[in-house]
Amino acid sequence: MDVDAYVAAHNAEWRRLEWLINSSRKLTGPEIDELVELYQRTATHLSVVRSSSPDPMLVGRLSGLVARGRAAVAGAQAPLWRDVSRFATVSFPATAYRTRWWWLGCAVLGNLLSLALAIWVARSPEAQAAVGTPYEIRELVERDFANYYTEHSAASFAFQVWINNAWVSAVALIFGILLGIPTISVLVANQLNLGVVAGLMFAYGKGDIFFGLILPHGLLELTAVYLACGAGLRLGWTVIDPGRRRRGQALAEEGRAAVGIALGLIGALLVSGLIEGFVTGWVHTTWLRVGLGVVAEAAFLAYVVILGRRALRQGETGDADIHPDLAPTSG
């Protein structure tokens, strides 16, 4: 497409639309009709330019004009609380449920890896020797593992683990676009650490302490990590196989979904951080602290399954709830 010719053909319409948008006086009825018509035409022009000859300056100009035109046509936006409510009850659970097979696969394969490693470490003196000296291992299983949850104040420890887990999840999500390789590294590193510690604890007869301290916060925390890894791997696979969609469109849609997952996991990881900071090391009744972890995990899974399945049945995908001419795209 000849960009200069296209601009020459439609520039007068764009300037007229800009004038109507910026007019300081109240528009007449015919002018309002003209505003709506020009806004719709310009949105079409933007789509044509993006697909045929994506000139960055022209796309930027038309994107801004269409955005202001839509604001003038549609009026004030919905209150922020309504957007937040929709995200929490529709967008996030729909995206999480839609990607369920990816993160359930991460959970199954990851835990099988941890289980195999734990059995090997627990039964192999050579594997234990590779991890540390007998003194170092005994210090870990008899003192350091339990003291880890109480050596700092509950509030600061909860904040620390929340930030750390959010960072790990963000890395798994964002860098999933690199064909999922960094995401796999995050998942494997997480499961190797879990498997080694479990193997050492069981080798020294401390398996009950291990599960008693891991399960309260670990159920929800690990689920959040698996969800992040699943979304990251889906994003990476989209680069390889976008399906029937154009690769740019597919990456934009999955990228927006990944951002939604990241935002939703902030809340889930906050809950697991609070449990780890205020419950895991400070509630001394094992069944009570494990029970709290089970309740939190069950509530999260029920939230995703019930609301997510309902949203998908209603045609929701979890994608950004904005007009196509304003939705971020790639390529």
GIJOCOR-V340814 format. One line per field, one symbol per residue. ss: DSSP state (@ for helix, = for strand, . for the rest). A space follows every 50 residues. Layout:
ss=???
This chain:
ss=..@@@@@@@@@@@@@@@@@@@@......@@@@@@@@@@@@@@@@@@@@@@ @@...@@@@@@@@@@@@@@@@@@@.....@@@@@@@@@@@@@@@@@@@.@ @@@@@@@@@@@@@@@@@@@@@@@.@@@@@@@..@@@@@@@@@@@@@@... ...@@@@@@@@@@@@@@@@@@@@@@@@...@@@@@@@@@@@@@@@@@@@@ @@@...@@@@@@@@@@@@@@@@@@@@@@@@@@@@@@@@@@......@@@@ @@@@@@@@@@@@@@@@@@@@@@@@@@@@@@.....@@@@@@@@@@@@@@@ @@@@@@@@@@@@@..................
